[in-house]
Amino acid sequence: MKPAPLISVVIPAREEGEAIIPCLRGLSRALKGMAHEILVVCDFGGDSTLAALAAMEDRPKEARGVVNGLGPGPGRAMRAGFAQARGDVVASFMADGSDDPEAVPRLAEAVRQGAAVAGAARPLSAGRSAKSLLRRAAGLSLALAGLPTADPTNNFRAYSAAFLRAVRPRSAGFSLALELTVKAWEQGLSLAEVPCAGGSRVSGRSRFSLARQLPGYLPWYARAWLAAARRRARASLSS
């Protein structure tokens, strides 16, 4: 059964509290007039983010809280949201104010034009954190492998719902974006990028740990290079 023409925005959140409020307001403004839903996914029911959502006087009617039943980690939270999303386009969006809500409609349009994965491409020079350094290193090196995306680790992405159902993502952490991008590329599916302004967390504390997250990225990084080698071998045999 074909999903409804609906943009599903999945927001993994952990103890964001009232920081979720400007995030939801921004998305609601950006998606005004478009059929959409917003799923705020937390690891447990007592998370302060869900309490703030419930107490929000002007809470968008499209927004609802979801408790992640897959286990801890932002990747699992996104996967839990993906499983409950009802739209034909499913976008992942961070709760910390670092993502530009105005880019969501453009990402959704890229998917509806045929992309399995559409990523928001931030300027490579943006940010000096460990996360930003990882993003730049991954983007530049995987570009050499031929991966047609400049920002492969950015979780501000939109996906075809049909693609998500077919690939069964398994990442527990932020490596989910790289996993799904590499899987789409391996299958020869269309990838798209939408330029957007580079953002950084506007409130709260980042829980990103390079030491904890890096092991999740490495298998997909290696898989991208293996896919590149196979492509070169096929091209050599056909020439």
C-alpha positions as CSV (number, residue, x, y, z in Angstrom):
1,M,0.0,0.0,0.0
2,K,1.5,3.3,-1.1
3,P,2.1,5.8,1.8
4,A,0.0,9.0,1.9
5,P,1.6,12.1,0.4
6,L,2.9,13.2,3.8
7,I,6.2,14.5,5.1
8,S,7.2,12.7,8.3
9,V,9.8,14.5,10.4
10,V,11.5,12.3,13.0
11,I,13.4,14.1,15.9
12,P,15.5,12.0,18.2
13,A,15.7,13.8,21.5
14,R,17.3,13.2,24.9
15,E,16.6,15.5,27.8
16,E,16.2,18.5,25.6
17,G,13.5,20.0,27.8
18,E,12.0,23.3,26.5
19,A,14.7,23.4,23.8
20,I,12.3,21.3,21.8
21,I,9.8,24.2,21.6
22,P,11.6,26.5,19.2
23,C,12.5,23.5,17.1
24,L,8.8,22.5,16.7
25,R,7.7,26.1,16.1
26,G,10.3,26.4,13.3
27,L,9.2,23.2,11.7
28,S,5.6,24.1,11.9
29,R,6.3,27.4,10.1
30,A,8.4,25.8,7.4
31,L,5.8,23.1,6.7
32,K,2.7,25.3,6.9
33,G,0.3,24.3,4.2
34,M,2.0,20.9,3.6
35,A,0.7,17.6,4.9
36,H,3.1,16.6,7.6
37,E,3.7,14.9,11.0
38,I,6.4,15.5,13.6
39,L,7.5,12.6,15.7
40,V,9.6,13.4,18.8
41,V,11.3,10.2,19.8
42,C,12.8,9.7,23.3
43,D,14.4,6.7,24.9
44,F,12.1,6.7,28.0
45,G,8.7,8.1,28.9
46,G,10.1,10.3,31.7
47,D,12.3,12.3,29.4
48,S,12.1,16.1,29.9
49,T,11.5,16.6,26.2
50,L,8.2,14.7,26.3
51,A,7.1,16.7,29.3
52,A,7.9,20.0,27.5
53,L,6.0,18.8,24.5
54,A,3.0,17.9,26.6
55,A,3.0,21.3,28.3
56,M,3.5,23.4,25.2
57,E,0.5,25.7,24.9
58,D,0.9,26.2,21.1
59,R,2.0,22.6,20.4
60,P,1.4,21.9,16.7
61,K,-1.4,19.4,16.2
62,E,0.9,17.4,13.9
63,A,3.5,16.8,16.7
64,R,3.4,13.8,19.0
65,G,5.8,12.0,21.3
66,V,7.1,8.5,20.7
67,V,8.9,6.3,23.2
68,N,11.8,4.4,21.6
69,G,11.5,0.7,22.3
70,L,14.6,-0.4,20.4
71,G,17.2,0.6,23.0
72,P,19.3,3.7,23.7
73,G,21.1,5.7,21.1
74,P,20.2,8.3,18.5
75,G,20.2,5.8,15.6
76,R,17.8,3.5,17.4
77,A,15.6,6.5,18.2
78,M,15.5,7.5,14.6
79,R,14.8,3.9,13.5
80,A,11.9,3.8,16.0
81,G,10.5,7.0,14.5
82,F,11.0,5.6,11.0
83,A,8.9,2.6,11.9
84,Q,6.0,4.7,13.0
85,A,6.2,7.3,10.2
86,R,3.2,7.3,7.9
87,G,4.6,9.5,5.1
88,D,6.0,8.9,1.7
89,V,9.0,11.0,2.7
90,V,10.7,10.5,6.1
91,A,13.1,13.2,7.3
92,S,15.5,13.0,10.3
93,F,16.0,16.3,12.1
94,M,18.0,17.2,15.2
95,A,16.3,18.8,18.3
96,D,19.1,21.1,19.2
97,G,18.4,23.9,16.7
98,S,21.4,23.0,14.4
99,D,19.2,22.1,11.4
100,D,17.4,24.6,9.2
101,P,13.7,23.8,9.1
102,E,13.3,25.8,5.9
103,A,15.4,23.1,4.1
104,V,12.9,20.3,4.9
105,P,10.5,21.0,2.0
106,R,13.4,21.1,-0.4
107,L,14.7,17.8,0.8
108,A,11.2,16.3,0.6
109,E,10.9,17.6,-3.0
110,A,14.2,16.0,-3.9
111,V,12.9,12.6,-2.7
112,R,9.7,13.0,-4.5
113,Q,11.7,13.7,-7.7
114,G,13.3,10.3,-7.4
115,A,16.1,10.4,-4.8
116,A,16.2,7.5,-2.3
117,V,18.3,9.7,0.0
118,A,18.5,13.5,0.0
119,G,21.0,15.1,2.4
120,A,21.4,18.7,3.6
121,A,24.9,19.7,2.6
122,R,26.5,22.2,5.0
123,P,29.6,24.2,4.2
124,L,32.6,21.9,4.9
125,S,34.3,24.7,6.7
126,A,31.5,25.0,9.3
127,G,32.3,24.2,12.9
128,R,35.4,23.3,14.9
129,S,34.1,20.5,17.1
130,A,35.1,16.8,17.0
131,K,31.8,16.1,15.1
132,S,32.6,18.8,12.5
133,L,36.2,17.4,12.0
134,L,34.8,13.9,11.5
135,R,32.3,15.3,9.0
136,R,34.9,17.1,7.0
137,A,37.3,14.1,7.0
138,A,34.6,11.7,5.9
139,G,33.2,14.0,3.3
140,L,36.5,14.7,1.6
141,S,37.9,11.2,1.7
142,L,34.6,9.5,0.6
143,A,34.4,12.0,-2.3
144,L,37.7,10.5,-3.5
145,A,36.0,7.1,-3.4
146,G,33.3,8.5,-5.6
147,L,30.5,8.8,-3.1
148,P,28.4,11.6,-4.6
149,T,27.8,13.5,-1.4
150,A,29.9,16.1,0.3
151,D,28.3,15.6,3.8
152,P,27.7,11.9,4.2
153,T,27.6,11.9,8.0
154,N,25.0,14.6,8.4
155,N,21.8,13.1,9.9
156,F,19.7,16.0,8.5
157,R,18.4,13.9,5.6
158,A,15.2,12.9,3.9
159,Y,14.5,9.3,2.7
160,S,12.1,7.6,0.5
161,A,9.8,5.6,2.8
162,A,10.0,2.7,0.3
163,F,13.8,2.7,0.6
164,L,13.7,2.6,4.4
165,R,11.4,-0.3,4.4
166,A,13.6,-2.2,2.0
167,V,17.0,-1.7,3.6
168,R,16.2,-2.3,7.3
169,P,18.7,0.1,8.9
170,R,20.6,-1.2,12.0
171,S,22.9,1.5,13.3
172,A,22.5,2.5,17.0
173,G,24.2,5.8,16.8
174,F,24.8,8.8,14.5
175,S,26.4,6.6,11.9
176,L,22.8,5.9,10.6
177,A,23.1,8.6,8.0
178,L,26.3,7.1,6.6
179,E,24.8,3.6,6.6
180,L,21.8,4.6,4.6
181,T,23.7,6.7,2.2
182,V,26.2,3.9,1.5
183,K,23.4,1.3,1.1
184,A,21.6,3.5,-1.4
185,W,24.8,4.1,-3.4
186,E,25.6,0.4,-3.4
187,Q,22.2,-0.3,-5.0
188,G,22.7,2.3,-7.6
189,L,19.8,4.4,-6.3
190,S,19.7,8.2,-6.7
191,L,21.3,10.4,-4.1
192,A,20.6,14.1,-3.9
193,E,22.0,17.0,-1.8
194,V,20.4,20.3,-0.9
195,P,22.8,23.1,0.2
196,C,21.9,24.6,3.5
197,A,23.5,26.9,6.0
198,G,25.8,25.4,8.6
199,G,24.3,25.3,12.0
200,S,25.4,24.5,15.6
201,R,23.6,23.7,18.8
202,V,21.8,26.7,20.1
203,S,20.9,25.4,23.5
204,G,21.6,22.5,25.9
205,R,24.7,20.3,25.9
206,S,26.0,18.1,23.1
207,R,26.2,14.4,24.0
208,F,28.2,13.5,20.9
209,S,31.4,11.6,21.8
210,L,33.8,10.9,19.0
211,A,35.3,7.9,20.9
212,R,31.9,6.4,21.4
213,Q,30.5,7.0,17.9
214,L,33.6,6.4,15.7
215,P,33.3,2.5,15.9
216,G,29.9,2.8,14.4
217,Y,31.1,4.8,11.4
218,L,34.1,2.6,10.5
219,P,32.3,-0.4,9.0
220,W,30.2,1.9,6.7
221,Y,33.3,3.9,5.8
222,A,35.1,0.7,4.8
223,R,32.0,-0.6,2.9
224,A,31.9,2.6,0.9
225,W,35.5,2.1,-0.2
226,L,34.8,-1.6,-1.1
227,A,31.8,-0.5,-3.2
228,A,34.1,2.0,-4.9
229,A,36.6,-0.7,-5.7
230,R,33.9,-3.0,-7.1
231,R,32.7,-0.1,-9.3
232,R,36.2,0.5,-10.6
233,A,36.6,-3.3,-11.3
234,R,33.3,-3.4,-13.3
235,A,34.3,-0.3,-15.3
236,S,37.7,-1.8,-16.1
237,L,36.1,-5.1,-17.3
238,S,33.6,-3.3,-19.5
239,S,36.2,-1.0,-21.1
